[in-house]
Amino acid sequence: MFRSLGTTELLIIAAVVILLFGGRKIPELFKGLAEAVKEFKKSSKDTPGEKKEEQV
């Protein structure tokens, strides 16, 4: 996904994020993002009792 982005593009994106959210709010932003990713991974795992259907 990010393989096509070069260093310059990533620096520009980082600068825009800093301008939009400010330096103090960035840790809060990443903390919320990490919690969202963790919750998504947790909900996407199969439950132990659930069986997958086999493709025939």
GIUR-V217350 format. One record per residue. SS is DSSP state (~ for helix, > for strand, _ for the rest). Layout:
# GIUR-V217350
<<SS> <SS>>
This chain:
# GIUR-V217350
<<_> <_> <_> <_> <_> <_> <~> <~> <~> <~> <~> <~> <~> <~> <~> <~> <~> <~> <~> <~> <~> <~> <~> <~> <~> <~> <~> <~> <~> <~> <~> <~> <~> <~> <~> <~> <~> <~> <~> <~> <~> <~> <~> <~> <_> <_> <_> <_> <_> <_> <_> <_> <_> <_> <_> <_>>
